């Protein structure tokens, strides 16, 4: 699969079935994130890969009710960084940008491996920090739920989630976000 194929194949599916997560898969995903660009090569990204069942069960207690589907995941990746680990150039704080680039690279690699890697915002950051031992001062940006796509709709999905599972969400038209030579939005 080339990069274009991975970009087109990547979807935030919620109907998941178990997949075996091995230390080799974790290392593979981490090695791909490691190759992402960062300001002055500071590499501010930090990840905790949670795939042992007992720890996953503990992590599920930190998820919002809208993410009940994530209990079918085989791994949760906690994604975090801290401001002082990256560039701050005149009010531009790069750590979250660099963290996003590394995480996107990892998500595309997961897609290439036939996995679903679905980032979520619905969780209790303080509880996740406690469970995983992530120190204060770090921005816990997202959790990425990893599993394998089910062919059928999982019963844990609510009606709206189930309806969106088989149709790619509509994307914003290019002319609303991509401008040529000058910012010129249509009013």
JOHURA-V627163 format. One record per residue. N is the residue number from 1. RES is the residue in one letter. NEAR is the number of other ideal C-beta (glycine too) atoms within 12 Angstrom. Layout:
BEGIN
n=N res=RES near=NEAR
n=N res=RES near=NEAR
END
This chain:
BEGIN
n=1 res=X near=16
n=2 res=X near=11
n=3 res=X near=16
n=4 res=X near=12
n=5 res=X near=12
n=6 res=X near=24
n=7 res=X near=18
n=8 res=X near=15
n=9 res=X near=25
n=10 res=X near=30
n=11 res=X near=26
n=12 res=X near=30
n=13 res=X near=38
n=14 res=X near=35
n=15 res=X near=30
n=16 res=X near=36
n=17 res=X near=24
n=18 res=X near=21
n=19 res=X near=24
n=20 res=X near=18
n=21 res=X near=31
n=22 res=X near=16
n=23 res=X near=14
n=24 res=X near=14
n=25 res=X near=28
n=26 res=X near=29
n=27 res=X near=17
n=28 res=X near=22
n=29 res=X near=37
n=30 res=X near=27
n=31 res=X near=17
n=32 res=X near=29
n=33 res=X near=36
n=34 res=X near=22
n=35 res=X near=20
n=36 res=X near=30
n=37 res=X near=23
n=38 res=X near=27
n=39 res=X near=26
n=40 res=X near=15
n=41 res=X near=15
n=42 res=X near=24
n=43 res=X near=25
n=44 res=X near=36
n=45 res=X near=41
n=46 res=X near=31
n=47 res=X near=39
n=48 res=X near=29
n=49 res=X near=34
n=50 res=X near=33
n=51 res=X near=31
n=52 res=X near=18
n=53 res=X near=18
n=54 res=X near=11
n=55 res=X near=22
n=56 res=X near=32
n=57 res=X near=17
n=58 res=X near=19
n=59 res=X near=36
n=60 res=X near=29
n=61 res=X near=20
n=62 res=X near=31
n=63 res=X near=31
n=64 res=X near=20
n=65 res=X near=17
n=66 res=X near=17
n=67 res=X near=33
n=68 res=X near=22
n=69 res=X near=36
n=70 res=X near=42
n=71 res=X near=27
n=72 res=X near=32
n=73 res=X near=44
n=74 res=X near=34
n=75 res=X near=40
n=76 res=X near=44
n=77 res=X near=45
n=78 res=X near=40
n=79 res=X near=44
n=80 res=X near=34
n=81 res=X near=37
n=82 res=X near=25
n=83 res=X near=23
n=84 res=X near=15
n=85 res=X near=27
n=86 res=X near=30
n=87 res=X near=24
n=88 res=X near=20
n=89 res=X near=13
n=90 res=X near=7
n=91 res=X near=8
n=92 res=X near=14
n=93 res=X near=21
n=94 res=X near=30
n=95 res=X near=33
n=96 res=X near=29
n=97 res=X near=27
n=98 res=X near=35
n=99 res=X near=40
n=100 res=X near=28
n=101 res=X near=28
n=102 res=X near=40
n=103 res=X near=37
n=104 res=X near=29
n=105 res=X near=32
n=106 res=X near=40
n=107 res=X near=35
n=108 res=X near=30
n=109 res=X near=35
n=110 res=X near=43
n=111 res=X near=33
n=112 res=X near=25
n=113 res=X near=29
n=114 res=X near=20
n=115 res=X near=38
n=116 res=X near=36
n=117 res=X near=47
n=118 res=X near=38
n=119 res=X near=30
n=120 res=X near=33
n=121 res=X near=21
n=122 res=X near=22
n=123 res=X near=31
n=124 res=X near=21
n=125 res=X near=26
n=126 res=X near=14
n=127 res=X near=20
n=128 res=X near=34
n=129 res=X near=23
n=130 res=X near=18
n=131 res=X near=27
n=132 res=X near=29
n=133 res=X near=17
n=134 res=X near=27
n=135 res=X near=15
n=136 res=X near=13
n=137 res=X near=15
n=138 res=X near=29
n=139 res=X near=29
n=140 res=X near=36
n=141 res=X near=31
n=142 res=X near=33
n=143 res=X near=41
n=144 res=X near=45
n=145 res=X near=44
n=146 res=X near=44
n=147 res=X near=36
n=148 res=X near=28
n=149 res=X near=33
n=150 res=X near=24
n=151 res=X near=12
n=152 res=X near=14
n=153 res=X near=24
n=154 res=X near=27
n=155 res=X near=16
n=156 res=X near=26
n=157 res=X near=26
n=158 res=X near=18
n=159 res=X near=11
n=160 res=X near=14
n=161 res=X near=28
n=162 res=X near=20
n=163 res=X near=14
n=164 res=X near=20
n=165 res=X near=28
n=166 res=X near=18
n=167 res=X near=13
n=168 res=X near=13
n=169 res=X near=14
n=170 res=X near=8
n=171 res=X near=12
n=172 res=X near=10
n=173 res=X near=10
n=174 res=X near=10
n=175 res=X near=11
n=176 res=X near=14
n=177 res=X near=12
n=178 res=X near=13
n=179 res=X near=12
n=180 res=X near=8
n=181 res=X near=6
n=182 res=X near=6
n=183 res=X near=10
n=184 res=X near=12
n=185 res=X near=12
n=186 res=X near=10
n=187 res=X near=4
END
